[in-house]
Amino acid sequence: MTSQDGDASAMRQVGYGLRRDLDLLEALASAEAQRAGGLGVVRLSQLAGREKSQVSRR
């Protein structure tokens, strides 16, 4: 494995983490969240397709 291979792998991981965070932000900005005045962890995890334990740590 070269240094460039490691760099590419690290960038993919950062990109994936960023995508997960953006998914949560999009759910929090949804019309449903606006109507309800926010979302709980359970509903947010359902909308984002994540485990609630992952969502609660974000």
QUIQUIJO-V605353 format. One record per helix or strand of 3 or more residues. SS is the DSSP state (h for helix, s for strand). FROM is the first residue (numbers start at 0). LEN is the number of residues. If there is no record, write none. Layout:
BEGIN
ss=<SS SS>
from=<FROM FROM>
len=<LEN LEN>
END
This chain:
BEGIN
ss=<h h h h>
from=<2 30 40 51>
len=<26 6 8 6>
END
